[in-house]
Amino acid sequence: MPTSLHLRSFRRVQANHRPPDAGVTAREMEEWGRRRGIARTRDLEFPAGTAVEWLFDRSAGEGRAPEEWPRHSGGARLVGHAGGIGPGNVVEVLKPIAATGPDRLDMESGGRTDDWLDLDKVEAVCRTVF
């Protein structure tokens, strides 16, 4: 099946990349797939560029929490935070983020058990946050 057919059900596509390409791959994916690209940043301030949505992840997808979290820059811009977030620490993570606008939490490893999505963990995070 062509790749474009797989993408029809997704509104965002995340591209994990290494600098200096920051955001280039995500923008290209957005163009060919007509989906919003998500690019990773390791900086403590979200990049000003709005061609893609930004996800802060210093661990490069390895699920390790950083020593510091960037704050949301405010406004209607959607940003994301990732790195070791799960049911046991989500409240502590949310405090320094102090979201003043739309924010998403990426909990790939924190929401899994034995590499499978664990709905009990997902529910625990939702109950804690909401």
Salt bridges, closest charged atoms under 4 A:
GLU30 OE1 - ARG36 NH1 3.78
GLU53 OE1 - ARG12 NE 2.74
GLU53 OE2 - ARG36 NE 3.47
GLU53 OE1 - ARG104 NH1 3.63
GLU62 OE1 - ARG64 NH1 2.21
ASP103 OD1 - HIS81 ND1 3.02
GLU108 OE2 - ARG112 NE 2.74
GLU123 OE2 - ARG127 NH2 2.67
